[in-house]
């Protein structure tokens, strides 16, 4: 079984709709992250959480919100989706060690029409 | 501010040829460096990492990378590539000794192995 899972794997939605992407992990890690990947831009950090009570903005948090429901669950919401939020979204986890090696989920491909 | 530069967006190479994917970083303090691989339609998988010690790091699938502090580089190499190595490769840095635990990623290099 995968250690980091994301649902849905693919989603097509319309402009203005509210969308939630979910991430679950069985690795027992405290730290969780949401990234978006765009062609030619690599991965950019949206939000990260070091524990259930700790949520931090990344470099591109505008238009997104997150919820850390439990140690194992970290959800990303688009309150009102727009076409330039069309991207591949990844969740990742890490242990609270200095190296910050991160473990990635399989990704969610989101298309906003 | 920390940054990672992967100058080559795409590297075409023939099967069984050697390859080098370049990565340069900027950071004023000690760094941890990573190479991740993304196969088509999959998430990112760790290839190798440099934390400290020997500057030559060996990873999975025959890849290795060398940390060069004076040139602020961490280039990835493989002496003989296979078709199955076709993927996108990302270099990443944690450039503050772990203080913030955030990774900064490069823009990626697509390795296209041709028969």
Interface residues (C-beta under 8 A of the other chain):
Chain A: X4 X31 X40 X41 X42 X43 X44 X45 X48 X50 X58 X90 X92 X94 X96 X97 X98 X99 X100 X101 X102 X103 X104 X105 X106 X107
Chain B: X6 X9 X32 X34 X36 X42 X43 X44 X45 X46 X49 X51 X90 X94 X97 X98 X101 X102 X103 X105 X106 X107 X108
